[in-house]
Amino acid sequence: MAKYNTEQRGELLSFLSAHSDSAFTVSEITDCMRSDRSFKKPPAESTVYRLIKELVGEGRVKRTVSGCSREFRYQLAGQEDCGGHLHMKCSVCGELLHMQHESSEHLAERLLEEEGFSLDTGMVLTGVCNKCRS
């Protein structure tokens, strides 16, 4: 099926790009876009679900689990290569942080040596970021 660059797809990407340091649920995306007057025609929630699914499939958007719930949060994928390091997601503000490559390697090596556990470097660790802890 052909994918079209519709106005709503463009506005969704624009929203995600403007908030690239945060992750949102589909409902939060829809609500934020509706309340922002700069979006001429914000998409309905069902449209956001459809577009997000496409963008995740294309690798343009990352999907993470919100804490221990079954709720997903979405964030624009960075332009850098994210496959070689771990990510840290703040459970308070939703910000997704990139762990330094050396720290990721060190943690993975220690877990393998001490626990016999091979860590998937694409995983996201959850916790509370420095800003939210203050």
C-alpha positions, 0 to 999 in steps of 0.5 A: 500500500502506498504511503502518502505525505499527507498534511496530517502526517506532516503536521504529526512529524512537525509536532514530534520534531518540535518535541523530540526530547519527549515521549507521548502517548497517542492521546497526549499527542492528539490533545497537544496538537488540538490545543496548539493553534499553529496546526491548521488541521490536527489529526483525529486520535484514530488518524494518529494511531494509524500514522504512528504505526506507519512511522514506527514501522519505518523506523522514524518513531520509537515506541516504548512502554510507559512504566509497568503499564501496557501504555505505549509512548512515542518519540521521534527517532534520533538521526544518530545511530541508536543501535549501539547503546542503551537508552534511559527513559524518565518515568516522570517527564518521559524524556528519552536519554542516550547513554554514552556508548562506553557506559552501555558497553561497560554495563553490558560486559559487567552483566555478562561477566557477573550474571551470565546475562547478555543485555540487548543494547536496544533496550530502554532503562526506566528511572528518574532523570536528573531534572525530575529528581531535583 
